[in-house]
Structures are given as structure tokens and as C-alpha cells.
Amino acid sequence: TMTATAADSDGTVTKVEFLDGTKILGQDTTAPYAFTWRNVPVGTHVLTARATDNRGAVTTSSVVSITVRPKR
């Protein structure tokens, strides 16, 4: 499960998207923001969360890299 904390000082957060590179894996529109990624493919993944507010402003989190290895 991926989680993100997002807030907007002059409005509201309308959604938080969870990405692997440029691919949107899922989104959440209510806090606490979270997404459960199932059947994650083997390999290296570059994860971010992208928050959008009610005025269309977008902020992207820092990158978190993970490596998924095959089951033994």
C-alpha cells in the first residue's frame, strides 16, 4: 500500500494520483490518501504521488525507487 499526505493552504486537495514513472497506478480523492498496488511486476519501479488542488495546481512528491524480485 502506498500512502501520501497532501494539504492545500488556500483551498482543497481534489485528488492524489500514485504513479510508477509516468503510468498512473491509481488515485484517491479523500484523505488519508492511499492506494494498494497488487500483482506488482518484477523489476525496478520509480514511484511518486501527484496531488491536484481545486484550482488545478499540481505538486509531485519526491521519487521513491523500489525493486521487486521474483519469488523463490
PyMOL Python script that loads the backbone (N, CA, C, O; Angstrom):
from pymol import cmd

cmd.read_pdbstr("""\
ATOM      1  N   THR A   1       0.846  -1.188   0.000  1.00  0.00           N
ATOM      2  CA  THR A   1       0.000   0.000   0.000  1.00  0.00           C
ATOM      3  C   THR A   1       0.884   1.241   0.000  1.00  0.00           C
ATOM      4  O   THR A   1       1.825   1.354   0.786  1.00  0.00           O
ATOM      5  N   MET A   2       0.564   2.162  -0.892  1.00  0.00           N
ATOM      6  CA  MET A   2       1.259   3.444  -0.955  1.00  0.00           C
ATOM      7  C   MET A   2       0.374   4.476  -0.281  1.00  0.00           C
ATOM      8  O   MET A   2      -0.846   4.460  -0.446  1.00  0.00           O
ATOM      9  N   THR A   3       0.988   5.374   0.479  1.00  0.00           N
ATOM     10  CA  THR A   3       0.239   6.436   1.146  1.00  0.00           C
ATOM     11  C   THR A   3       0.891   7.779   0.870  1.00  0.00           C
ATOM     12  O   THR A   3       2.087   7.862   0.590  1.00  0.00           O
ATOM     13  N   ALA A   4       0.083   8.832   0.955  1.00  0.00           N
ATOM     14  CA  ALA A   4       0.602  10.183   0.759  1.00  0.00           C
ATOM     15  C   ALA A   4      -0.159  11.135   1.665  1.00  0.00           C
ATOM     16  O   ALA A   4      -1.337  10.932   1.960  1.00  0.00           O
ATOM     17  N   THR A   5       0.535  12.174   2.100  1.00  0.00           N
ATOM     18  CA  THR A   5      -0.074  13.247   2.859  1.00  0.00           C
ATOM     19  C   THR A   5      -0.078  14.478   1.970  1.00  0.00           C
ATOM     20  O   THR A   5       0.959  14.865   1.431  1.00  0.00           O
ATOM     21  N   ALA A   6      -1.249  15.097   1.814  1.00  0.00           N
ATOM     22  CA  ALA A   6      -1.354  16.291   0.977  1.00  0.00           C
ATOM     23  C   ALA A   6      -2.305  17.276   1.637  1.00  0.00           C
ATOM     24  O   ALA A   6      -3.309  16.886   2.232  1.00  0.00           O
ATOM     25  N   ALA A   7      -1.974  18.561   1.523  1.00  0.00           N
ATOM     26  CA  ALA A   7      -2.817  19.621   2.069  1.00  0.00           C
ATOM     27  C   ALA A   7      -2.695  20.846   1.166  1.00  0.00           C
ATOM     28  O   ALA A   7      -1.717  20.992   0.433  1.00  0.00           O
ATOM     29  N   ASP A   8      -3.687  21.715   1.226  1.00  0.00           N
ATOM     30  CA  ASP A   8      -3.697  22.934   0.413  1.00  0.00           C
ATOM     31  C   ASP A   8      -4.086  24.096   1.319  1.00  0.00           C
ATOM     32  O   ASP A   8      -5.172  24.095   1.898  1.00  0.00           O
ATOM     33  N   SER A   9      -3.213  25.080   1.443  1.00  0.00           N
ATOM     34  CA  SER A   9      -3.437  26.186   2.383  1.00  0.00           C
ATOM     35  C   SER A   9      -4.520  27.164   1.920  1.00  0.00           C
ATOM     36  O   SER A   9      -5.086  27.882   2.744  1.00  0.00           O
ATOM     37  N   ASP A  10      -4.820  27.205   0.610  1.00  0.00           N
ATOM     38  CA  ASP A  10      -5.818  28.164   0.123  1.00  0.00           C
ATOM     39  C   ASP A  10      -6.984  27.499  -0.600  1.00  0.00           C
ATOM     40  O   ASP A  10      -7.660  28.133  -1.411  1.00  0.00           O
ATOM     41  N   GLY A  11      -7.218  26.230  -0.306  1.00  0.00           N
ATOM     42  CA  GLY A  11      -8.307  25.512  -0.966  1.00  0.00           C
ATOM     43  C   GLY A  11      -8.362  24.079  -0.486  1.00  0.00           C
ATOM     44  O   GLY A  11      -8.154  23.795   0.693  1.00  0.00           O
ATOM     45  N   THR A  12      -8.644  23.176  -1.414  1.00  0.00           N
ATOM     46  CA  THR A  12      -8.737  21.763  -1.063  1.00  0.00           C
ATOM     47  C   THR A  12      -7.985  20.894  -2.065  1.00  0.00           C
ATOM     48  O   THR A  12      -7.837  21.253  -3.234  1.00  0.00           O
ATOM     49  N   VAL A  13      -7.522  19.765  -1.593  1.00  0.00           N
ATOM     50  CA  VAL A  13      -6.916  18.762  -2.466  1.00  0.00           C
ATOM     51  C   VAL A  13      -8.067  17.974  -3.089  1.00  0.00           C
ATOM     52  O   VAL A  13      -8.921  17.452  -2.373  1.00  0.00           O
ATOM     53  N   THR A  14      -8.093  17.888  -4.411  1.00  0.00           N
ATOM     54  CA  THR A  14      -9.184  17.176  -5.089  1.00  0.00           C
ATOM     55  C   THR A  14      -8.841  15.730  -5.395  1.00  0.00           C
ATOM     56  O   THR A  14      -9.728  14.882  -5.484  1.00  0.00           O
ATOM     57  N   LYS A  15      -7.527  15.442  -5.559  1.00  0.00           N
ATOM     58  CA  LYS A  15      -7.118  14.053  -5.793  1.00  0.00           C
ATOM     59  C   LYS A  15      -5.626  13.911  -5.592  1.00  0.00           C
ATOM     60  O   LYS A  15      -4.861  14.868  -5.710  1.00  0.00           O
ATOM     61  N   VAL A  16      -5.237  12.688  -5.285  1.00  0.00           N
ATOM     62  CA  VAL A  16      -3.825  12.308  -5.250  1.00  0.00           C
ATOM     63  C   VAL A  16      -3.685  11.081  -6.136  1.00  0.00           C
ATOM     64  O   VAL A  16      -4.350  10.067  -5.924  1.00  0.00           O
ATOM     65  N   GLU A  17      -2.810  11.185  -7.135  1.00  0.00           N
ATOM     66  CA  GLU A  17      -2.544  10.069  -8.045  1.00  0.00           C
ATOM     67  C   GLU A  17      -1.243   9.402  -7.631  1.00  0.00           C
ATOM     68  O   GLU A  17      -0.309  10.070  -7.188  1.00  0.00           O
ATOM     69  N   PHE A  18      -1.184   8.092  -7.774  1.00  0.00           N
ATOM     70  CA  PHE A  18       0.005   7.307  -7.465  1.00  0.00           C
ATOM     71  C   PHE A  18       0.561   6.794  -8.782  1.00  0.00           C
ATOM     72  O   PHE A  18      -0.150   6.157  -9.558  1.00  0.00           O
ATOM     73  N   LEU A  19       1.844   7.076  -9.035  1.00  0.00           N
ATOM     74  CA  LEU A  19       2.443   6.768 -10.331  1.00  0.00           C
ATOM     75  C   LEU A  19       3.666   5.878 -10.220  1.00  0.00           C
ATOM     76  O   LEU A  19       4.393   5.906  -9.228  1.00  0.00           O
ATOM     77  N   ASP A  20       3.873   5.089 -11.264  1.00  0.00           N
ATOM     78  CA  ASP A  20       5.113   4.343 -11.494  1.00  0.00           C
ATOM     79  C   ASP A  20       5.696   4.933 -12.768  1.00  0.00           C
ATOM     80  O   ASP A  20       5.254   4.609 -13.870  1.00  0.00           O
ATOM     81  N   GLY A  21       6.694   5.803 -12.612  1.00  0.00           N
ATOM     82  CA  GLY A  21       7.189   6.552 -13.766  1.00  0.00           C
ATOM     83  C   GLY A  21       6.092   7.509 -14.217  1.00  0.00           C
ATOM     84  O   GLY A  21       5.657   8.359 -13.441  1.00  0.00           O
ATOM     85  N   THR A  22       5.638   7.379 -15.472  1.00  0.00           N
ATOM     86  CA  THR A  22       4.558   8.229 -15.973  1.00  0.00           C
ATOM     87  C   THR A  22       3.206   7.519 -15.964  1.00  0.00           C
ATOM     88  O   THR A  22       2.187   8.122 -16.303  1.00  0.00           O
ATOM     89  N   LYS A  23       3.190   6.242 -15.579  1.00  0.00           N
ATOM     90  CA  LYS A  23       1.943   5.462 -15.584  1.00  0.00           C
ATOM     91  C   LYS A  23       1.179   5.658 -14.271  1.00  0.00           C
ATOM     92  O   LYS A  23       1.708   5.408 -13.188  1.00  0.00           O
ATOM     93  N   ILE A  24      -0.068   6.107 -14.385  1.00  0.00           N
ATOM     94  CA  ILE A  24      -0.913   6.264 -13.201  1.00  0.00           C
ATOM     95  C   ILE A  24      -1.407   4.883 -12.777  1.00  0.00           C
ATOM     96  O   ILE A  24      -2.061   4.175 -13.542  1.00  0.00           O
ATOM     97  N   LEU A  25      -1.076   4.520 -11.535  1.00  0.00           N
ATOM     98  CA  LEU A  25      -1.484   3.219 -10.997  1.00  0.00           C
ATOM     99  C   LEU A  25      -2.873   3.299 -10.368  1.00  0.00           C
ATOM    100  O   LEU A  25      -3.634   2.333 -10.416  1.00  0.00           O
ATOM    101  N   GLY A  26      -3.201   4.444  -9.781  1.00  0.00           N
ATOM    102  CA  GLY A  26      -4.482   4.628  -9.125  1.00  0.00           C
ATOM    103  C   GLY A  26      -4.545   6.005  -8.512  1.00  0.00           C
ATOM    104  O   GLY A  26      -3.577   6.765  -8.555  1.00  0.00           O
ATOM    105  N   GLN A  27      -5.703   6.326  -7.935  1.00  0.00           N
ATOM    106  CA  GLN A  27      -5.854   7.625  -7.289  1.00  0.00           C
ATOM    107  C   GLN A  27      -6.815   7.516  -6.125  1.00  0.00           C
ATOM    108  O   GLN A  27      -7.576   6.557  -6.001  1.00  0.00           O
ATOM    109  N   ASP A  28      -6.758   8.525  -5.277  1.00  0.00           N
ATOM    110  CA  ASP A  28      -7.649   8.617  -4.133  1.00  0.00           C
ATOM    111  C   ASP A  28      -8.107  10.068  -4.036  1.00  0.00           C
ATOM    112  O   ASP A  28      -7.311  10.987  -4.230  1.00  0.00           O
ATOM    113  N   THR A  29      -9.388  10.275  -3.735  1.00  0.00           N
ATOM    114  CA  THR A  29      -9.930  11.627  -3.673  1.00  0.00           C
ATOM    115  C   THR A  29     -10.265  12.077  -2.253  1.00  0.00           C
ATOM    116  O   THR A  29     -10.765  13.184  -2.050  1.00  0.00           O
ATOM    117  N   THR A  30      -9.990  11.219  -1.274  1.00  0.00           N
ATOM    118  CA  THR A  30     -10.259  11.591   0.116  1.00  0.00           C
ATOM    119  C   THR A  30      -9.090  11.203   1.012  1.00  0.00           C
ATOM    120  O   THR A  30      -8.479  10.147   0.848  1.00  0.00           O
ATOM    121  N   ALA A  31      -8.801  12.077   1.957  1.00  0.00           N
ATOM    122  CA  ALA A  31      -7.735  11.792   2.929  1.00  0.00           C
ATOM    123  C   ALA A  31      -8.235  10.753   3.923  1.00  0.00           C
ATOM    124  O   ALA A  31      -9.433  10.727   4.204  1.00  0.00           O
ATOM    125  N   PRO A  32      -7.393   9.911   4.459  1.00  0.00           N
ATOM    126  CA  PRO A  32      -5.968   9.760   4.133  1.00  0.00           C
ATOM    127  C   PRO A  32      -5.803   9.111   2.763  1.00  0.00           C
ATOM    128  O   PRO A  32      -6.495   8.147   2.438  1.00  0.00           O
ATOM    129  N   TYR A  33      -4.889   9.640   1.969  1.00  0.00           N
ATOM    130  CA  TYR A  33      -4.697   9.203   0.585  1.00  0.00           C
ATOM    131  C   TYR A  33      -3.864   7.927   0.540  1.00  0.00           C
ATOM    132  O   TYR A  33      -2.772   7.864   1.105  1.00  0.00           O
ATOM    133  N   ALA A  34      -4.393   6.911  -0.141  1.00  0.00           N
ATOM    134  CA  ALA A  34      -3.698   5.624  -0.208  1.00  0.00           C
ATOM    135  C   ALA A  34      -4.147   4.858  -1.452  1.00  0.00           C
ATOM    136  O   ALA A  34      -5.226   5.088  -1.998  1.00  0.00           O
ATOM    137  N   PHE A  35      -3.284   3.945  -1.874  1.00  0.00           N
ATOM    138  CA  PHE A  35      -3.578   3.055  -2.996  1.00  0.00           C
ATOM    139  C   PHE A  35      -2.844   1.738  -2.765  1.00  0.00           C
ATOM    140  O   PHE A  35      -1.655   1.731  -2.448  1.00  0.00           O
ATOM    141  N   THR A  36      -3.548   0.637  -2.923  1.00  0.00           N
ATOM    142  CA  THR A  36      -2.925  -0.681  -2.793  1.00  0.00           C
ATOM    143  C   THR A  36      -2.632  -1.222  -4.181  1.00  0.00           C
ATOM    144  O   THR A  36      -3.540  -1.447  -4.981  1.00  0.00           O
ATOM    145  N   TRP A  37      -1.359  -1.425  -4.453  1.00  0.00           N
ATOM    146  CA  TRP A  37      -0.899  -1.921  -5.750  1.00  0.00           C
ATOM    147  C   TRP A  37      -0.736  -3.428  -5.635  1.00  0.00           C
ATOM    148  O   TRP A  37       0.093  -3.913  -4.865  1.00  0.00           O
ATOM    149  N   ARG A  38      -1.516  -4.156  -6.391  1.00  0.00           N
ATOM    150  CA  ARG A  38      -1.485  -5.619  -6.349  1.00  0.00           C
ATOM    151  C   ARG A  38      -0.775  -6.164  -7.580  1.00  0.00           C
ATOM    152  O   ARG A  38      -0.720  -5.504  -8.618  1.00  0.00           O
ATOM    153  N   ASN A  39      -0.234  -7.367  -7.459  1.00  0.00           N
ATOM    154  CA  ASN A  39       0.452  -8.037  -8.573  1.00  0.00           C
ATOM    155  C   ASN A  39       1.524  -7.146  -9.190  1.00  0.00           C
ATOM    156  O   ASN A  39       1.577  -6.960 -10.406  1.00  0.00           O
ATOM    157  N   VAL A  40       2.361  -6.611  -8.342  1.00  0.00           N
ATOM    158  CA  VAL A  40       3.429  -5.710  -8.784  1.00  0.00           C
ATOM    159  C   VAL A  40       4.425  -6.503  -9.627  1.00  0.00           C
ATOM    160  O   VAL A  40       4.929  -7.533  -9.179  1.00  0.00           O
ATOM    161  N   PRO A  41       4.714  -6.035 -10.845  1.00  0.00           N
ATOM    162  CA  PRO A  41       5.651  -6.762 -11.695  1.00  0.00           C
ATOM    163  C   PRO A  41       7.080  -6.731 -11.156  1.00  0.00           C
ATOM    164  O   PRO A  41       7.493  -5.767 -10.512  1.00  0.00           O
ATOM    165  N   VAL A  42       7.817  -7.785 -11.425  1.00  0.00           N
ATOM    166  CA  VAL A  42       9.237  -7.874 -11.062  1.00  0.00           C
ATOM    167  C   VAL A  42       9.980  -6.759 -11.795  1.00  0.00           C
ATOM    168  O   VAL A  42       9.700  -6.475 -12.960  1.00  0.00           O
ATOM    169  N   GLY A  43      10.926  -6.134 -11.102  1.00  0.00           N
ATOM    170  CA  GLY A  43      11.741  -5.091 -11.712  1.00  0.00           C
ATOM    171  C   GLY A  43      11.867  -3.887 -10.806  1.00  0.00           C
ATOM    172  O   GLY A  43      11.429  -3.902  -9.656  1.00  0.00           O
ATOM    173  N   THR A  44      12.475  -2.843 -11.345  1.00  0.00           N
ATOM    174  CA  THR A  44      12.666  -1.597 -10.611  1.00  0.00           C
ATOM    175  C   THR A  44      11.535  -0.644 -10.969  1.00  0.00           C
ATOM    176  O   THR A  44      11.160  -0.513 -12.134  1.00  0.00           O
ATOM    177  N   HIS A  45      11.001   0.018  -9.954  1.00  0.00           N
ATOM    178  CA  HIS A  45       9.887   0.936 -10.144  1.00  0.00           C
ATOM    179  C   HIS A  45      10.227   2.276  -9.506  1.00  0.00           C
ATOM    180  O   HIS A  45      10.825   2.332  -8.431  1.00  0.00           O
ATOM    181  N   VAL A  46       9.837   3.359 -10.184  1.00  0.00           N
ATOM    182  CA  VAL A  46      10.082   4.721  -9.721  1.00  0.00           C
ATOM    183  C   VAL A  46       8.726   5.310  -9.350  1.00  0.00           C
ATOM    184  O   VAL A  46       7.936   5.668 -10.224  1.00  0.00           O
ATOM    185  N   LEU A  47       8.461   5.409  -8.048  1.00  0.00           N
ATOM    186  CA  LEU A  47       7.143   5.791  -7.551  1.00  0.00           C
ATOM    187  C   LEU A  47       7.085   7.244  -7.110  1.00  0.00           C
ATOM    188  O   LEU A  47       8.022   7.766  -6.507  1.00  0.00           O
ATOM    189  N   THR A  48       5.952   7.895  -7.428  1.00  0.00           N
ATOM    190  CA  THR A  48       5.673   9.244  -6.951  1.00  0.00           C
ATOM    191  C   THR A  48       4.178   9.354  -6.643  1.00  0.00           C
ATOM    192  O   THR A  48       3.372   8.526  -7.068  1.00  0.00           O
ATOM    193  N   ALA A  49       3.839  10.389  -5.901  1.00  0.00           N
ATOM    194  CA  ALA A  49       2.448  10.763  -5.678  1.00  0.00           C
ATOM    195  C   ALA A  49       2.287  12.179  -6.216  1.00  0.00           C
ATOM    196  O   ALA A  49       3.156  13.032  -6.029  1.00  0.00           O
ATOM    197  N   ARG A  50       1.162  12.416  -6.888  1.00  0.00           N
ATOM    198  CA  ARG A  50       0.915  13.728  -7.502  1.00  0.00           C
ATOM    199  C   ARG A  50      -0.423  14.267  -6.993  1.00  0.00           C
ATOM    200  O   ARG A  50      -1.474  13.679  -7.243  1.00  0.00           O
ATOM    201  N   ALA A  51      -0.371  15.387  -6.281  1.00  0.00           N
ATOM    202  CA  ALA A  51      -1.576  15.990  -5.707  1.00  0.00           C
ATOM    203  C   ALA A  51      -2.058  17.139  -6.588  1.00  0.00           C
ATOM    204  O   ALA A  51      -1.264  17.936  -7.088  1.00  0.00           O
ATOM    205  N   THR A  52      -3.376  17.205  -6.767  1.00  0.00           N
ATOM    206  CA  THR A  52      -4.013  18.281  -7.527  1.00  0.00           C
ATOM    207  C   THR A  52      -5.002  18.991  -6.614  1.00  0.00           C
ATOM    208  O   THR A  52      -5.748  18.344  -5.879  1.00  0.00           O
ATOM    209  N   ASP A  53      -5.010  20.342  -6.660  1.00  0.00           N
ATOM    210  CA  ASP A  53      -5.950  21.069  -5.810  1.00  0.00           C
ATOM    211  C   ASP A  53      -7.145  21.566  -6.618  1.00  0.00           C
ATOM    212  O   ASP A  53      -7.224  21.352  -7.828  1.00  0.00           O
ATOM    213  N   ASN A  54      -8.068  22.229  -5.935  1.00  0.00           N
ATOM    214  CA  ASN A  54      -9.310  22.678  -6.556  1.00  0.00           C
ATOM    215  C   ASN A  54      -9.108  23.768  -7.603  1.00  0.00           C
ATOM    216  O   ASN A  54     -10.039  24.070  -8.350  1.00  0.00           O
ATOM    217  N   ARG A  55      -7.929  24.360  -7.680  1.00  0.00           N
ATOM    218  CA  ARG A  55      -7.619  25.366  -8.703  1.00  0.00           C
ATOM    219  C   ARG A  55      -6.772  24.800  -9.841  1.00  0.00           C
ATOM    220  O   ARG A  55      -6.381  25.528 -10.753  1.00  0.00           O
ATOM    221  N   GLY A  56      -6.493  23.496  -9.782  1.00  0.00           N
ATOM    222  CA  GLY A  56      -5.718  22.857 -10.847  1.00  0.00           C
ATOM    223  C   GLY A  56      -4.227  22.850 -10.630  1.00  0.00           C
ATOM    224  O   GLY A  56      -3.487  22.350 -11.477  1.00  0.00           O
ATOM    225  N   ALA A  57      -3.757  23.395  -9.510  1.00  0.00           N
ATOM    226  CA  ALA A  57      -2.324  23.367  -9.218  1.00  0.00           C
ATOM    227  C   ALA A  57      -1.918  21.927  -8.877  1.00  0.00           C
ATOM    228  O   ALA A  57      -2.655  21.199  -8.213  1.00  0.00           O
ATOM    229  N   VAL A  58      -0.742  21.543  -9.343  1.00  0.00           N
ATOM    230  CA  VAL A  58      -0.261  20.164  -9.175  1.00  0.00           C
ATOM    231  C   VAL A  58       1.111  20.178  -8.526  1.00  0.00           C
ATOM    232  O   VAL A  58       1.971  20.980  -8.887  1.00  0.00           O
ATOM    233  N   THR A  59       1.308  19.286  -7.568  1.00  0.00           N
ATOM    234  CA  THR A  59       2.614  19.103  -6.934  1.00  0.00           C
ATOM    235  C   THR A  59       2.921  17.618  -6.916  1.00  0.00           C
ATOM    236  O   THR A  59       2.061  16.798  -6.594  1.00  0.00           O
ATOM    237  N   THR A  60       4.161  17.276  -7.267  1.00  0.00           N
ATOM    238  CA  THR A  60       4.594  15.880  -7.291  1.00  0.00           C
ATOM    239  C   THR A  60       5.603  15.645  -6.173  1.00  0.00           C
ATOM    240  O   THR A  60       6.481  16.470  -5.921  1.00  0.00           O
ATOM    241  N   SER A  61       5.459  14.505  -5.512  1.00  0.00           N
ATOM    242  CA  SER A  61       6.344  14.145  -4.405  1.00  0.00           C
ATOM    243  C   SER A  61       7.747  13.831  -4.897  1.00  0.00           C
ATOM    244  O   SER A  61       8.008  13.772  -6.098  1.00  0.00           O
ATOM    245  N   SER A  62       8.625  13.635  -3.957  1.00  0.00           N
ATOM    246  CA  SER A  62       9.952  13.108  -4.265  1.00  0.00           C
ATOM    247  C   SER A  62       9.796  11.667  -4.740  1.00  0.00           C
ATOM    248  O   SER A  62       8.799  11.005  -4.452  1.00  0.00           O
ATOM    249  N   VAL A  63      10.795  11.201  -5.468  1.00  0.00           N
ATOM    250  CA  VAL A  63      10.795   9.841  -6.009  1.00  0.00           C
ATOM    251  C   VAL A  63      11.179   8.831  -4.933  1.00  0.00           C
ATOM    252  O   VAL A  63      12.065   9.076  -4.115  1.00  0.00           O
ATOM    253  N   VAL A  64      10.495   7.698  -4.952  1.00  0.00           N
ATOM    254  CA  VAL A  64      10.874   6.551  -4.138  1.00  0.00           C
ATOM    255  C   VAL A  64      11.082   5.391  -5.117  1.00  0.00           C
ATOM    256  O   VAL A  64      10.162   5.018  -5.845  1.00  0.00           O
ATOM    257  N   SER A  65      12.281   4.828  -5.134  1.00  0.00           N
ATOM    258  CA  SER A  65      12.570   3.698  -6.019  1.00  0.00           C
ATOM    259  C   SER A  65      12.481   2.398  -5.236  1.00  0.00           C
ATOM    260  O   SER A  65      12.965   2.299  -4.109  1.00  0.00           O
ATOM    261  N   ILE A  66      11.849   1.398  -5.858  1.00  0.00           N
ATOM    262  CA  ILE A  66      11.779   0.068  -5.254  1.00  0.00           C
ATOM    263  C   ILE A  66      12.190  -0.962  -6.290  1.00  0.00           C
ATOM    264  O   ILE A  66      12.069  -0.734  -7.494  1.00  0.00           O
ATOM    265  N   THR A  67      12.678  -2.099  -5.811  1.00  0.00           N
ATOM    266  CA  THR A  67      12.987  -3.220  -6.689  1.00  0.00           C
ATOM    267  C   THR A  67      12.212  -4.426  -6.189  1.00  0.00           C
ATOM    268  O   THR A  67      12.295  -4.795  -5.017  1.00  0.00           O
ATOM    269  N   VAL A  68      11.455  -5.036  -7.101  1.00  0.00           N
ATOM    270  CA  VAL A  68      10.683  -6.229  -6.789  1.00  0.00           C
ATOM    271  C   VAL A  68      11.414  -7.418  -7.414  1.00  0.00           C
ATOM    272  O   VAL A  68      11.708  -7.428  -8.610  1.00  0.00           O
ATOM    273  N   ARG A  69      11.697  -8.407  -6.590  1.00  0.00           N
ATOM    274  CA  ARG A  69      12.429  -9.579  -7.068  1.00  0.00           C
ATOM    275  C   ARG A  69      11.472 -10.765  -7.210  1.00  0.00           C
ATOM    276  O   ARG A  69      10.440 -10.815  -6.541  1.00  0.00           O
ATOM    277  N   PRO A  70      11.811 -11.705  -8.069  1.00  0.00           N
ATOM    278  CA  PRO A  70      10.939 -12.896  -8.247  1.00  0.00           C
ATOM    279  C   PRO A  70      10.853 -13.700  -6.963  1.00  0.00           C
ATOM    280  O   PRO A  70      11.797 -13.748  -6.173  1.00  0.00           O
ATOM    281  N   LYS A  71       9.694 -14.335  -6.769  1.00  0.00           N
ATOM    282  CA  LYS A  71       9.522 -15.222  -5.633  1.00  0.00           C
ATOM    283  C   LYS A  71      10.408 -16.447  -5.807  1.00  0.00           C
ATOM    284  O   LYS A  71      10.608 -16.919  -6.926  1.00  0.00           O
ATOM    285  N   ARG A  72      10.930 -16.954  -4.718  1.00  0.00           N
ATOM    286  CA  ARG A  72      11.746 -18.163  -4.800  1.00  0.00           C
ATOM    287  C   ARG A  72      10.945 -19.354  -4.434  1.00  0.00           C
ATOM    288  O   ARG A  72      11.461 -20.472  -4.443  1.00  0.00           O
TER     289      ARG A  72
END
""", "prot")
cmd.dss("prot")
cmd.show_as("cartoon", "prot")
cmd.util.cbc("prot")
cmd.orient("prot")
